Amino acid sequence: KKTYREKGFLFIQTKENRCIIIPERVFKNGEETEKLYNFVKEQIAKNTIE
């Protein structure tokens, strides 16, 4: 459905309307965090049927 970043966490909303929360501190650096965030956003956009 959607994904967003807020206060050091990545939030990924699933199609079952649940939320996966990943703390950014588990990544080595900001670049790694940004890569995952962009990948998830792309996948959601590709697989979401409005």
C-alpha positions, 0 to 999 in steps of 0.5 A: 500500500505505502511506505514512509520514513519517520523519526528513525523508522521505516514504515511499510503498510501491507495490503492486509492493512498491517504495518511492518516497522524497521528501525533505521539503526539496523542498517550500516548507513543512510545510503543502505536505508535509502536503497531499501526505502526506494526499493520498497516504494518501487515495488509497491508502486509496481504491484498496487492496483488502484 
